[in-house]
Amino acid sequence: MGVLLEDQLNIMNVMELKERIKIELENSEALNIDGSQVFRVDATGLQLLLSAKNVCDKRSISWNWEGASGELLSAAQTLGLVESLGLSDFVK
């Protein structure tokens, strides 16, 4: 399983995404995130992902990116979160 991020990763949908991530964390030893469809992202969305990544790190749950859009990468770079979110492999 995994979590497919919607086209918009922003304040309007973070609560729904938080619940999907929470369910995934309760039922899996790995969290696979697909951010390839994201075309709009804000700081709230990135904060949620960073929080989830930190939970995974604390619980020794594997965090894996299956894809990341250019918009997602650009937003993470702007906020200095590429390394913290584990997106370094997608940055050229």
Secondary structure, DSSP 8 states (H G I E B T S, - for coil): --EE--SEESTTTHHHHHHHHHHHHHS-SEEEEEETT--EE-HHHHHHHHHHHHHHHHHT-EEEEEEE-HHHHHHHHHTT-TTTTT-GGG--
